[in-house]
Amino acid sequence: MAYSELIKNFSHVRAYLRSFYVYGFQHRSEYTQKSSRMYDNERRRVESWLGKYLTFIQDKEGRRVFISLDSRDIPQNPLFSAFRAKSFTPTDISLHFHVLDILQTENSLSITDLMNSLTARLLDFNGEILPDESTVRRKLKEYVALGLLCTGKKGRETVYSLPDSYSDLEKWNCAAAFFSEVLPMGVIGSYIQDRMAERCQFFRFRQHYILSTLDSEILYSAAQAINEKRLITYSHNNQNLKVLPQKIYIGTQTGRQYLLVWSPKRRKFSFQRTDQISNLKIDEAFDVPQDLEEKLKIYQSHAWGVTSCNNQSCTEHIEMILSIRAGEDYLLNKLINEKRCGTVEQIDETRWLFRADVYNTLEMVPWLRSFTGSILELKGSNSVVIKRFWKDLSDLANLYCSGDTGKSGEADV
């Protein structure tokens, strides 16, 4: 197979980039999907996009190549380059320029008029192949779906025209730059910037979650299915699933993206990590049950995190009393801003009560630990989790304080 920088299927490159260059788990010898030659071709392709961001380490099993960069030094996510390497045929590129150029000067043309103009043009080029009408129709249909062309009616004929363009993009330069690096499907903002005379390079990020870029196609299809109330099918952990997508969630601590779905078969909600989803396809329209929206609101009102799907039959109650003294407003702000599905109530000048009914108390433990030193009381219906919480704090206190207290390892928690 001859090496080419261009790709036809992004899903293969997505899996390859993640396995070899982001997580860095695999060596060349562990590439078993295809031949070693295929590995070399993929490696050269990725190096052509990300060459200056690649480095390697040598261990006993061989060389591991991975992406290494300082987000403070780059104005744009380098993974966007992979989306610009889609392969095309000679007919694709010929029709792209000729069709758009013809409609630039002769707007609102029928397929017959467009074919006449194409024939007149292409006959002037030696060796240029004249595409048949069905090929042109497919290309026009594709462009209409992408928003590059608009359709209308002139009598009984369908006519094609260029959409009204918003030419004053420069005012949106900074907004597009920020969108491309921060929001889901940021590659769209990167493409918008391609049309500007000069890119905005004002932004730098200390914590930059560039890996989510590889899930842009998954998110786009999922968002389309949500909007159109359609089922989707996809592969996840060697299983083929058919579900109704509901919401898209993004973790602020890790940058991971999750898809909240409802299974018509199991009649339950669940979260799926988008980076573990592959081969996603939009399926048929679904007659959504009338009570599903209400069920979704109830589920969201008790879901603390993305493992809440494990138990949706009953909830677990938890209460926490915090001591927040003068000068500790940051703790109160943290409590209010991060309470999610819980409630906050002031007891007196220094004590605040947090309550929540959640599907899985265990999910809350990392958040509860962030208030260590201010917790006066913690209780809940899941006694196992509560006991484990206090035991962990006691073990931690013994570990760090036993040498100073002189009380045989005992310390106040």
N, C-alpha and C positions, 0 to 999 in steps of 0.2 A: 504494500500500500504506500503510495507516494505521500510525502509529508505536505500538508497544507495548513496555513494559519486559520483558514475559514472552517466553520463547523455547520452542520446541518441540524443537529439535535442538541439543544442546550442541556437537557437533563443528564446526558452522559458526562459532559464537562462539569456540571454542578457536582455530581458525585465524586468525580476525580479530584477536583479542587479541594473538596472537603476532606477526603480521605488522606491525600498526600501532602497538601500544602497548608492546610489550616490546622487540622488535628495532628498531622505529622506522625501518624501511627504506622505507616507501611513503608517497606523498602521496595526496591525494584523487584526482588525475588518473590515478594508476596503478591504481585500483580498477577492474578490468575484468571481474570475475566477474558482476556484475549492473549495474544502472543507478546513476547518481549519487544518485538518490533513496534507493536501498537503502543506499548508503554513509552518507547523512545519518541514516537511521533507526538503523543500527547504531551510529553515533557517539553519538547521543542516548541510546541504550540503555546503552552503556558508561559514558557520563558520569553517568547516574543511579546507577550502582553505585560508580564510582571517581572522582567529580568532584573531590574535594579532593586526590587523588593524581596528577592529570594536569597536565602542563605542555607547552610547545611551544617550538620554535625556528623561526625564519624563515630560509630560504635562497633562492637564486635560483629554485628550482623550486616554492617555495610553503611552506606550513606543515607541519611534522612534529609530531604530537602523540604523547606517550609518557608512561609511568608514571614518576614521580619521587618517591621517598620515602626516608626515613631509618629503617631497620629498628629503630633504638634507640628510636624514638618511637611505634611502633605495637605494641599487645599482640596483635593478631590479623592474619593474612594477609588483605588486602583482596580477593583473588581468590576467596575463599570465597563472596562475594556472588553470583557468577555462577551457582553451583549452586542458589541459592534463588529463581531467576527462571524456573522451569519453568512453562510454560503449562498450563492445565487447562480442561475444559469445565464448564458448569453442572451436568451430571450427575455429573462427578467430585467436585466439591466437596460436592454434596448427599449423595451416597452415603458419602463419607468421614466426615462428621459423624454422619449418621443410623446407619450400620452400627455404628460404634464405640460410639456412645452406647447403642444397643439392647443390644449385647453386654456393655456395662458393667453393665446392670441385669438382663439375662436371658441368662446365659452358656450356652454349649453349645446352640446352636439349629441346626436343619436349615434347608435352603434354603427349604422350605415355610413353616416357622414365621417365618423371617426376612422372607420376602415378605409374610406376613400383617401383621407388625408395621410394615413399611415402608408398606404400603397404608393402615393405620389412621392413621399419622402424616401422610403426605403429603396425604391427603384433607382435613386440617385447614388446609392452605395453599392459598389461591386461586392458580390459575395454575401450580401445581407439577406437573411432568410425572412420571408414574409410570413408572419404567424397567421393561422387560420382564425376565423371569427370566434370559434368556441374558446380558443386560448385567450383572446382579447377579452371576451366576456368574463372569464374566470378571473383575470387580472383586475378588471374593473370592479367586480364584485368584492374582491379582496381589498381594494383601495377604499371602497365605500365602507366596508366593515371597520377599516382602520381610521376612518375619518378624513382620509386624504381627498376624497371626492364626495360630491353630493348628487343626489338624483332628483329628478322632477319629471313632469309630464308636459309634452307639447302635442296636443291632440291625443292620439292613442300611443304615441311613441314615448319611450323612456329616454330622457336626455341626461347627460352627465356634465357636471361643471365643478369648478374649483370652489371650495368654501370661502366665505368671507374671512380673510386673514386679519389677525390683530398684529399690526406691524410694529407697534410701539413697545417692543419687548424689553428694551433697555431699562425701563423703569422697574421691571421685575427681576433685574439681574441678581440683586442680593437675596431676594425672596426665593428665587429658583435655586441659588447656591445653598442656602440654608435648608430648603426642602430636600434637596438631593442627598444631603449628608445625614439628616436627622429623621425624616419621616419614612414610613413604609413605601415601597416601590419608588425610592428616590431616584432610580435610573431614569424615570420620566423627567425629573428636573434636570438631570444631566443632559438629556437630549435637547431640552429647551435651551440650555446654555450653549449648545453647539451652534445655534442660530444667532448668537449674539457676537458682536464685533470683538468683545473682550470679556473674558470670564471674571466674575467677582472672586477674589482670593482673600477676603477679609477673615474668614472663619477658620479656627483651629479648635480641636477638641481633645481634651485630656483623656476621656474615655470614649472611644469611637468603636461602635459595634458594626464593623464592616461586613461580617459574615452574613447578616440578614439579607444583604443584597442578592445572594444566590437564591433566595426564596421568592424573588419578585414575581416570577411567573405563577407560582403557586398562589400567592396572595391575590394577584390580579384575577385569576380564574375563580377563586373563592369569593371575592368581593362581587364579581359579576353574578355568581350563582345566588348569593344572598339577596342581591337587588332584584333578581328575576324569580326568586323563590323556586329554585331548581335543586334537584339532588346532585350530588357529586359522587364519583367513584374514584378511589385511589388505592395505592399499595402502602401498607404500613406494617412493618415487622413481619414480612412474608405473608400478610393477609390482604385480601381484597375487600374493601369496605365500601358500603353504599349508605351515605348519610345526608342529612340536610344541614348545611352550614348556617350558623347563627351570628356569631360575633368573632372579631379578631382582637386578641389581647397581646400586649407587649410588656415583657418584664423590664422594669426600670433599673434593676440591679445587674441583670445579665444581658439585656438586649434581645433575649430569645423571643420568638414570636410563636403564638399559640392560636389554634383554630378551635373555637367552641362549636361542637356539632351535636345534633340530635339524631339518634338512631331510630328509624321507624320500626325496625325489627325488635330492638330491645326496649324501646320506649324510654330511653334514658339519655341524659346529656353527658358529654365527656369532652376533655381537652386533648388535642393532638399537637405535638410540636411540629411546626411547618418544615423544619429541616429533616424530619424523619418521614415526610410525605413524598411520594414519587408517583409519576404516571397519573396525575390528577386530570380528570375529564369531567366536563359539565354534562349532566344527564337530563332526563326528562323533567318537565314541570311537575310540581308536587302539590296535591290538594292539602294545604296545611290545616291541621286540626284547629278548630276555633279556640280551644283552650290552651294552645301551645304558647302563645305570647304570655299568658298569665303564669303558666308553669315556668317559663324562662325567668320572669321577674322573681318568682319565689326561689328558684334555684340561685339566682345571682344574689339574693338577699341573705343567703346562707353559705355561699361559696367564698372561702377565704383565699384559696390558692388553686392551682391547676391539678391537684390530686383529689379534689372534692368529689369526683365522680365515683369514688370507691363506695360511698355510702350516701344514698339519697332518700332512704326510707325514714330516717329520723335525724334529729339534730342533737348536738351536745352543747350544753350551756357552760359558759365560763365568765367569771367575774374577777376583776383585778382592781385593787385600791392602791393608788400611787401617792407618794408624798412629793409635792412639788412646791418648794419653798421660794421665797423672794430671790430674784436673780436667776431663776431656772425656767424662764418663759420658753426657752428652746425646747424643754421637755413637753410642756403643754402644747406647743405648736406641733411637735412631732406626734403626740398622741391624737390630736384632732385631725391632722392631715393624713395620718396613716391608719385611721380606725376602720376603714373599708366598710364592712357591713355591720360594724358594732356601733354602740352609742357611748357618749361621754357625758357624765353628770358631775357637777361640783357638789361635794359634801360640806366642806367648810373652807376656810382660807387656804389651807395647805393640802387638803386631801381631795382626790378626784377618783371617781368610780367609772371603770370601763366595763361594759357588758356586751356579750355577743352570743348568738346561737348559730353555730357553724356545723357543717357536716363532718369536719375532721379537725379536732383540736390539735393534733400533732403538727399540722401545717403551721400553727401559730408560734411554735416554740422558738424559732430563731428571732422572731419579732419580739416576743416576750422577754427574751434574754437581753435585748437592747436596752431594757429599763432596769437592769441589774443595779442595785443600790438604792432604788427609789420604790421598790415594791414592798408595801406593808402587808398585803394580804392577797393570796391567789387561791381560788377554789373553782371547782367545776365538776360537772357530772362524769367526766372521764377521769376517774381517780388514778388510773395507771399513768397517764400523761402528767398529771399534777405532781404525783409522788416522784416521778422520774425527774421532773424539772427541779424540785427542791433537792433531790439527791445529787444531781449534777452540780448544783451550786455549792452544796456541802462538800463534795469531793474537790471542787475547785478551790474552795476556801482552805481546806486541809492541805492541799498541794502547795499553796503559796504562803500560807500563814503559820503552818505548824512550827516552823523554825523560829518564829518571832514571838508567838504567844506564850510558849513555855507551858502549855496546858495539854500536853499529850496529843497534839493535833486537833484540839477542839477550837472552833472559831465561830463567831456569830455570823449568821447569814441574813 
